[in-house]
């Protein structure tokens, strides 16, 4: 058999608890449910962090969050630490397909791939004048004069119009749905016969939770209007005006969006089968983190949680993980706790003809976040910022009763027994000394290489997606 293709599908923001794969009462993931019947289902998979940049950096590099220290959207990960340039050097074509502005634009993660299709739907023509080439503030009249003097005035004018449209673009859930990127992915696949390795991050289940009509579960205009209730960073608004009721109601819309993301997976699997590439492809379907809709923290019980802004709750770290190895036809259920940080090693072992698990060979599984760094300046002044700033940390180990989680935040601590995505309980509020012991043993991997400048367009996209800035 020739070298297998590699497909990483990240269902952004999908938590295990709301998937029918994990016994949620609503059928939100029929495709994942079916895939698990012929693949390996990790029932207790954990994301290394609770927000996109940190979890993607771990997925791509294999380092834990506090080893790579990619905490902010603009922090750059050394490409030499990433699996994707490694695959390119070994002869794979590599591609990234996503509407996620953090992955494709704010960070440098897109630079790790040979080909990228991201949320910026227009790029300037190389043959014309690009407004970005002119220094300082560029009035329209000045650009018109410069464009008409250029060797290719028509192409320059096209660039000017495109720039204006781009600068006024907002996040469009319909244009950025999974089907768009699945189509672009297969256009890319069909360009060559060489082995490929690709990452699709599908943003359908990310805020603002707007599903297309065919995936809707509720005929309720008032419920659907909640998508427009929040403006800017959803977590900042909830903390400011106390609209936890509106946040909780969004979970119904979230379920619809998970159904839409799952349909994107169905299109991917069908397209691979149509091309005769399904059997010879390593397929990994997972999520980078979950979402919180007002749940109380398990470790700091006075703190309520919002989306993936702070906390280390199971609704934020417990994610679906289904893996179809090349040639696999029989199902396998893995109940031990697993980590997404194993992805690079799983890929390497698969290419070498082996089969590696996402369960660590030794040691615990860990997760952490510094999403709200001290002193918490991004938070409203009316709240006690110490309640939200990181680090939030968790250490997971297997136990006869299920998975045991020990978590800390500041001086708070808790031990939680997790039997499934639907069944868990806090068994102790004593501070677990095991957590600092594990995290103190980690070293800086020295793979963060500065920060990337973000322009107004990227900032606008991040705000439209509800991120704190």
PyMOL commands that set and color helices and strands:
alter all, ss='L'
color gray80, all
select helices_A, chain A and resi 16-18+20-22+30-36+52-61+65-68+79-81+83-89+101-106+109-112+131-133+140-149+153-167+178-189+213-215+221-228+234-241+244-274+314-317+340-351+385-387+433-440+456-464
alter helices_A, ss='H'
color red, helices_A
select strands_A, chain A and resi 5-11+40-46+75-77+93-98+115-117+196-202+281-286+293-296+304-306+318-319+321-324+332-339+365-369+392-399+402-409+412-420+423-428+448-451
alter strands_A, ss='S'
color yellow, strands_A
deselect
rebuild
show_as cartoon
